[in-house]
Amino acid sequence: MTELVVRRLLIDLETPFARHWCGGDAFRSALFNALSMSFPVGEQFFIDAVRDGHKALHPDRQAQFADEVRGFIGQEATHRRIHALFNGHLDQQGLANEWAPRAQERMKLFAGADPRHPLAVTAANEHFTALLAEWLLAHPEVLQGAEPRLATMWQWHCAEESEHKNTAFDLYQALGGNHEWRITWFRRITVVFLGDVLRQTVLNLRRDGSLWKWSTWTSAARTLFGKGGLVRETWRPWREYLRPDFHPSQHGTDLSARWLAEHSNAYTPVGAR
């Protein structure tokens, strides 16, 4: 089992921030803003999926996962709250969140479903967030010049995503979830996630007036496909999820542990799980 610590982030999210808060870069700001827009709704879905999956276990297995599930829920609930505060500033900047309402409509499809299905969806999403987390922690230059409190917020979130990436996957396996459905949902989530993040990022840039600027497109090419770029570095670990013997623990969490150890002044542990 994974020991998960719930942490209270010690940053100010009341003070407004600049529109291009990520080092003055319109594309990177729009991309991270798009991701944040999905988090409050998405994190709630993950919490519900893990809680319901845990309840569906045999009582003996429930005890085995109890501490980890509490830690997972505590961490995700904290992420949900922090990003809701961050998103409030995006609303004030005039950015329209179209991702969250679409996600909420899709989630209605899981009402009354076998708990393994939302767990498989959660495990797939957790793989995506873990890949993003490991990439961002490995490339702190992506946040170079970003407002320090927001850089801390993203790195803290990434560290915890990497830390709890096993939970939904292990619950799915413990409930007898099979490889075929795990991969079916992973492929579906790949299409949905990439479509949603692209659509919301473009919408953010259009609202911002930066969509057709040359600097926006050069930043997009460099951030996604350049040396150390997100797509360039994550497509291979993305594919590894398709293997029958895959487990999230096969991707290390050293960067997460290092960041948490080196930035302990940025948060207060509120519970060890």
N, C-alpha and C positions, 0 to 999 in steps of 0.2 A: 504494500500500500504506500501511497505517496503522502508525506506529511505536508500539509498546506497551511500556511499562516495567513490570516486575514490582516491586512494592513490599512491604516488610515493615512492617506497621502497628505503631506503637509505643504500644500501650495495654495496660493490665492487664485480662486476662479471667479471671484466677484468682479474684479477689475477687467474692463473690456480690453481686447487685444486688436492689433492691426489686422486688416483684411488679409494681407500677404505675410502672415506671421512666421512662416517657415523660411527665414532668411531672405525675405523679399521675393521669393519664387512663387509665381502664380500657380504653376502646375502642381508643385508639391503641396502647397497649401490646399488647393482644391481636392487633390487626391486624399489627403489625410482627413479633410473635412467630410468628404463623401463617406469614408469608412466610419467616422464617428457618428454620422447620421443614422447608420444602421445599428449601432451598438445597443442603445437602450431597449429596443424591441427584440433584437437578436439575443441579448444576454438573458432577457426574461424567458424566451423560448428555451434556451439552454438550461436555465435553472429548473424550469418545469419538467423538461425531458429527463434530467438527471434525478430529480426528486421522485418523479413517477416511476422511472426505471428502478430506483432503489426500493421503492415500496413493493414492486412486483417480484423482487427476489424472495427466495425462501428465507425465513427468519434467521437461519444460521449464517447465510451469506450477507444478510442485511447488517449484522453485527460486524462482519469483516470490513464492510465498506463505509460504515457509519461516520467515522471521523473524517475520512477523505471527502465524502459527500458534503458534510457540513462545511469543510474548508472551501470546497469548490463553490458552493452556493454563496458563502460569505464573500469570496473574491469577486465572483461575477456580479453580485448585488452592488458591491463597491464600484466596480467598473461602470455599471449601469447609471449609478448616481453621478459619478464624476463626468461622464460623457453627456448626461442630460444637462449639466451645468454648462459645459463647453458648447453644446448645441444651442443653448439659449442665446449665446453671443452671436452664433451664426444666423439665428432668426433675426436678431437686431441689425445685422449687416444686410438683410434682405435676401438671404439665400433660402430657397424653397426646398424642403426635404420631401422628395417624392418617393424615396426608397422605403422609408418606414411604413407608409400606408400600404404599399404593395406587399411588403413582407407580412404585415398583419393579416391581409386577406389570404395569403397562402397558408398561414398557420391554421386557419380555420379548417383546412382540409384534414388536419390531424385530430380533430375532435373525436374521441372514442376509438382511436386507432390503437393497434397493438403497440405497447410502449417501446418496442424495439425499433419501430420506424422513426419516431422523433429522436431516439438515441443515435441511430445511424446517421441522421441528418446532422445532429449535433457533433458527432465524431468527425464527420466530413468537414464541417465548418471549423472545428477546432484544429484540424490539420492545416487548413488555410491560414488561420490566425497564428499558428505556431511557426509556419514557414515565414510569414511576414515578420513575426517577432524576432526570429533568429537572424533574418536578413538585416533588420534595422539595428539590432544590437551589434552585429558584425560590421556595420557600416555607419558609424556615428556621424560621418561626414554628411549624410543625408539630412541631418538636422542641424548642420553647421549654420550659425547665424540665426537660428530660430529663437524666439522668445524663451529664455531659460526655463520658466515655470511650465511652459507647454512642452518643451523638449523633455523635461523630467516626467511629465504626465505620460507621454507616449512611451518612454523607455521603461517606466514602472509598469505600465499596462503590458508591454511586451514581455517583461521579465515574468510576470505572473501567468500570462498565457502559455509561455514555454513551461512553466512550473506545473500547471494542471492539465497538460495536453493529453494525459493518459486516461483521465477519469471516465469520460463518456464512452470511450473505446472499450475500456475494461468492463464497464457495466453491460455494454452491448454483448460482449463475449460471454459474460457470466450468465446472461439471460438466454444463451443458446443462439444468439444471432449468427447467421451464416455469412459466408464470404460473398455469395451472389448478391444478396440484398445490400450488403455493405458497399459493394462496388457499384450497384445500380444507383444507390442514393448519392454516392460520391460523384459519379458522372453527371447526374442531374444537378447537383449543387455546384459543380464546376461551371456549367453553362449559366445557371442562374446567378451565381456570385459574380462571375466576370462580366456578365451583361449588366447587372445592377451597378457595379462599381464604375464601369465605363460610362453608363448613362448618367449617373449622378455627378461624376466628375465633370463631364461635358456640360451638364446643366449648371453646375457651379461656375464654371469658366464663362459660360454665356451670360449668366446674371452679373458676373464680375466685369464683363467687357474685355476679358483677356483671351477669349477662345481663339481668335484669329491672329494673335500676335506671334511673330516669329520666335521670340524668346520662350513662349509657352511650349511650342512644338519642339524646340531644341532641348528644353528641359525634360519634356516627356520622353524623347528618344534616349537621352542620357540616363534618366532615372530608371527607365524600364529595360532598355536594351544595351546600354553602354557597359563599359568594364565595371563589374560589380553590380550591374543593374538587377532590378527585382525579377524580371522574367528570366533573364539570362542565368541567374543563380538559383532559381527555385523550381525550374521545370523538371529537373532530374529528381529532387526529393518529392515533388508532386507525384511523379509517376510511381515512386516506390510504394505508395499507398495501394496500388493495384495488386501487389504481390500477395499471395495467400498467407505468407508467413510474416507479413508486415506487422510491426508494433510501433507506436509513437516513441517509445523509449529508445528505439534504435537511432534517433536523432538526439544528439547530446543537449544538455541544458547547462553546460559550463558557463556560457556567456550570461545566462540568466542569474545563476548563483553569484557570479563575479559582480554583476551590476548591483544586485541587492546588498552584497557585502560592502561594496565601495560607496554606496549611497544610502547608508542606514540613517543618515540625518534627514532624508527626504520623506520618511514615513515613520509611523508608530505602529508596532504590532498590537493588534487588539484581540488576538486569540490564536493560539497554536492548535492546529487540528491534526 
